[in-house]
């Protein structure tokens, strides 16, 4: 016989409450939980399920290619990176204040890792986030000849509370690409937050964009009240490449079948037990004879070698 209470939960779309109802009823019967506390537990179960589903749905929409939390970042490899500043950004306070962030530094320092981790922290703070490369954004904005399609694409990048633009400076912009990026930056300025990563100094942005006036306008808005994180140190990619090369060389090095040997005088010397015995003469070789004087006469004695 179907349970009318579970049926009502399904009709009201309270799947989280329905999944924990039997457990909570048993808990209330065993521990004598008050009615008010019992209801609070049920409603909290429902909220937990909804929050988890919302987070997973928004994480999928954010399109993080390789999401890693800040806890997985190797802070010991480059201790000069300002860890306190990064964790402060992960509180998403700059998103609440609608400020921008620039992560600047050479390739291989983990800017992409940090940008995605900050974006995920903003997701967990109930903000909407979108991650993409700068070139993907420009390509999509320039790919829509239809004005209606172009407006929908533009709205997609204007709507998120935090827009993470990665890899600025990896290559030069296409013609009129600076204008497309400028429109995004101008329309988001003071309305939504933008986080941008770049491996090139700010002074080179005009040459990269191919449009100095547009670069000046972009920087004028990004730098106004923005937080700049300057990163320096060694490249994680070069370190990992060196480790992999070392592992390959070790795997390809042939093992010595003789095992551990004495390296005195730079070469292997066998012990007495391993020295080869005196070779026997080949089969069919006649034995040699040695004549000796013994007493009055001679005698012949055969000696095998």
C-alpha positions in Angstrom: 0.0 0.0 0.0 1.5 3.3 -1.0 2.4 5.7 1.8 0.3 8.9 1.5 3.0 11.0 3.1 5.6 9.9 0.5 3.1 10.4 -2.3 2.5 14.0 -1.0 6.3 14.6 -0.9 6.6 13.5 -4.6 3.7 15.7 -5.6 5.3 18.7 -3.9 8.7 17.7 -5.4 10.3 17.3 -2.0 12.6 14.5 -3.1 15.2 15.3 -0.4 12.7 15.1 2.3 11.2 11.9 0.9 14.5 10.2 0.7 15.3 10.8 4.4 11.7 10.5 5.8 11.9 6.9 7.0 15.3 7.5 8.7 14.0 10.6 10.4 10.8 8.9 11.6 12.9 6.1 13.1 15.2 8.6 14.7 12.3 10.5 16.2 10.8 7.4 17.6 14.0 6.1 19.2 15.3 9.5 20.6 11.9 11.2 21.3 12.7 14.2 19.1 10.3 17.1 19.5 7.9 17.9 16.7 9.5 21.2 15.8 13.0 19.7 15.7 11.8 16.8 13.6 10.4 19.3 11.0 13.6 21.3 11.1 15.6 18.1 10.3 13.3 17.2 7.4 13.4 20.7 5.9 17.2 20.8 6.2 17.5 17.5 4.4 15.5 19.0 1.5 17.6 22.1 1.5 20.8 20.1 1.4 19.7 18.1 -1.6 18.5 21.2 -3.5 21.8 23.1 -2.7 23.9 20.1 -3.9 21.9 19.8 -7.1 22.1 23.6 -7.7 25.9 23.5 -7.2 26.3 20.6 -9.6 24.1 22.3 -12.2 25.9 25.6 -12.0 29.3 23.8 -12.1 28.3 22.2 -15.3 27.3 25.5 -16.8 30.5 27.1 -15.7 32.4 24.8 -18.1 35.6 24.4 -16.0 37.9 22.2 -18.1 40.0 20.9 -15.3 38.7 21.9 -11.9 41.1 21.6 -9.0 40.5 23.1 -5.5 43.0 25.4 -3.9 43.8 22.7 -1.4 45.5 20.8 -4.2 47.7 23.6 -5.2 51.4 23.0 -4.5 52.3 26.1 -2.5 55.7 24.8 -1.5 57.0 24.8 -5.1 56.6 28.5 -5.4 56.4 29.9 -1.9 56.7 33.5 -3.2 53.1 33.3 -4.5 50.9 35.3 -2.1 48.8 32.5 -0.6 46.9 34.8 1.8 45.8 37.0 -1.1 44.6 34.0 -3.2 42.5 32.6 -0.3 41.0 36.1 0.3 39.9 36.1 -3.3 38.4 32.7 -2.7 35.9 34.2 -0.2 34.2 35.8 -3.3 34.1 39.2 -1.6 35.3 40.9 -4.8 32.3 39.3 -6.6 30.0 40.8 -4.0 31.7 44.2 -4.5 31.6 43.8 -8.3 35.4 44.3 -8.6 37.7 42.8 -11.2 40.9 40.6 -10.7 44.0 40.3 -12.9 46.3 37.3 -12.5 49.6 38.1 -14.1 52.7 36.0 -14.4 54.9 33.8 -16.7 53.5 30.5 -18.1 53.4 27.4 -15.9 52.8 29.1 -12.5 49.3 27.7 -12.0 47.2 30.8 -13.0 44.6 28.6 -14.7 44.4 26.3 -11.6 43.9 29.4 -9.3 41.4 31.0 -11.6 39.2 27.9 -11.7 39.5 27.4 -8.0 38.4 31.0 -7.3 35.5 30.5 -9.7 34.5 27.3 -8.0 34.6 29.1 -4.6 32.3 31.8 -6.0 29.9 29.0 -7.2 29.8 27.6 -3.7 28.9 31.1 -2.5 25.8 30.9 -4.7 27.1 33.0 -7.6 26.8 32.2 -11.2 30.2 31.7 -12.9 31.4 31.2 -16.5 34.9 30.1 -17.5 36.4 30.4 -21.0 39.5 31.4 -22.8 39.7 35.0 -24.2 40.0 33.6 -27.7 36.9 31.4 -27.4 34.9 34.5 -26.3 36.1 36.6 -29.2 35.6 33.7 -31.7 31.9 33.3 -30.6 31.2 37.0 -30.6 32.5 37.3 -34.2 30.9 34.1 -35.4 27.3 35.3 -35.3 26.4 37.4 -38.4 22.8 37.5 -37.4 22.1 40.4 -35.0 19.7 38.3 -32.9 22.2 35.5 -32.5 24.9 37.9 -31.7 22.8 39.5 -28.9 22.1 36.1 -27.4 25.8 35.3 -27.4 26.6 38.6 -25.8 24.0 38.1 -23.1 25.6 34.7 -22.3 28.8 36.5 -21.3 27.2 39.5 -19.6 24.9 37.5 -17.3 27.3 35.6 -15.0 28.3 37.2 -11.7 31.9 36.2 -12.4 33.4 35.8 -15.8 36.8 34.0 -15.8 38.8 34.8 -19.0 41.9 32.7 -19.3 45.0 32.8 -21.5 45.1 36.4 -22.5 48.4 36.9 -24.4 48.9 33.3 -25.6 48.6 34.6 -29.2 47.6 37.7 -31.1 44.0 38.7 -31.5 42.1 38.4 -34.8 41.0 41.6 -36.7 38.4 43.5 -34.7 38.9 41.0 -31.8 39.8 43.9 -29.5 36.5 45.6 -30.2 34.6 42.4 -29.2 36.5 42.1 -25.9 36.1 45.8 -25.2 32.4 45.6 -25.5 32.3 42.8 -22.9 34.6 44.6 -20.5 32.8 47.9 -20.8 29.3 46.5 -20.3 30.4 44.3 -17.3 32.3 47.1 -15.7 30.8 47.9 -12.2 27.9 45.6 -13.0 29.6 42.2 -12.8 33.1 40.9 -11.9 35.7 39.7 -14.4 38.8 37.7 -13.6 41.4 37.6 -16.3 44.7 35.7 -16.5 47.7 36.8 -18.7 51.3 35.7 -19.1 52.2 39.1 -20.7 52.9 42.4 -19.0 50.2 45.0 -19.1 52.5 47.2 -21.2 52.4 44.7 -24.1 48.6 44.4 -24.3 48.3 47.1 -26.9 50.5 45.2 -29.3 48.7 41.9 -28.6 45.3 43.4 -29.3 46.5 45.2 -32.4 44.5 48.1 -31.3 46.2 50.5 -28.8 43.1 52.7 -28.2 41.0 49.6 -27.5 43.7 48.2 -25.2 43.8 51.6 -23.4 40.0 51.5 -22.9 40.1 47.9 -21.6 42.9 48.6 -19.1 41.2 51.8 -18.0 38.2 49.9 -16.8 39.9 46.7 -15.6 42.5 48.6 -13.5 39.9 50.9 -11.9 39.5 49.3 -8.5 40.8 45.9 -9.7 43.0 43.6 -7.6 46.2 42.7 -9.4 47.9 39.4 -8.4 51.5 39.3 -9.7 52.9 35.8 -9.7 56.6 34.9 -10.0 58.4 31.6 -9.7 59.3 28.4 -11.4 57.2 26.6 -14.0 55.2 23.6 -12.9 55.1 22.3 -16.5 58.9 22.3 -16.9 59.3 20.6 -13.5 56.8 17.9 -14.5 58.4 17.5 -17.9 61.8 17.0 -16.3 60.4 14.4 -13.9 58.8 12.5 -16.7 62.0 12.6 -18.8 64.0 11.3 -15.8 61.5 8.5 -15.3 61.7 7.5 -19.0 65.5 7.4 -18.9 65.4 5.2 -15.8 62.9 2.9 -17.4 65.0 2.6 -20.6 68.3 2.0 -18.8 69.3 -1.7 -19.1 69.8 -3.6 -15.8 73.2 -5.1 -15.2 72.8 -8.9 -15.1 75.8 -9.4 -12.9 74.1 -7.6 -10.1 76.1 -5.5 -7.5 79.8 -5.6 -8.3 83.0 -4.3 -6.8 83.9 -1.0 -8.4 87.5 -0.9 -7.1 89.8 0.2 -9.9 86.8 0.8 -12.0 86.1 -2.7 -13.2 84.6 -6.0 -12.1 86.9 -8.5 -10.4 85.5 -12.0 -9.7 86.1 -13.6 -6.4 88.1 -16.8 -6.1 85.0 -18.9 -6.0 83.9 -17.5 -9.3 87.3 -17.6 -11.1 87.2 -20.1 -14.0 89.0 -23.4 -13.5 92.1 -24.4 -15.6 90.9 -25.5 -19.0 91.1 -29.1 -20.0 92.8 -30.0 -23.3 90.5 -30.6 -26.2 89.2 -34.1 -26.8 91.7 -36.3 -28.7 94.7 -34.2 -27.7 97.5 -36.6 -26.5 98.9 -35.9 -23.1 102.2 -34.3 -22.7 105.1 -36.3 -21.2 107.8 -35.0 -18.9 111.0 -36.9 -18.3 112.7 -36.9 -14.9 115.8 -38.5 -13.4 115.0 -40.9 -10.6 117.9 -42.9 -9.1 119.8 -44.9 -11.7 117.4 -44.7 -14.6 114.9 -42.7 -16.3 111.2 -43.0 -16.0 108.4 -41.4 -17.9 105.6 -39.6 -16.1 102.4 -38.4 -17.7 101.0 -35.1 -16.5 97.5 -33.9 -17.5 96.8 -30.3 -17.7 
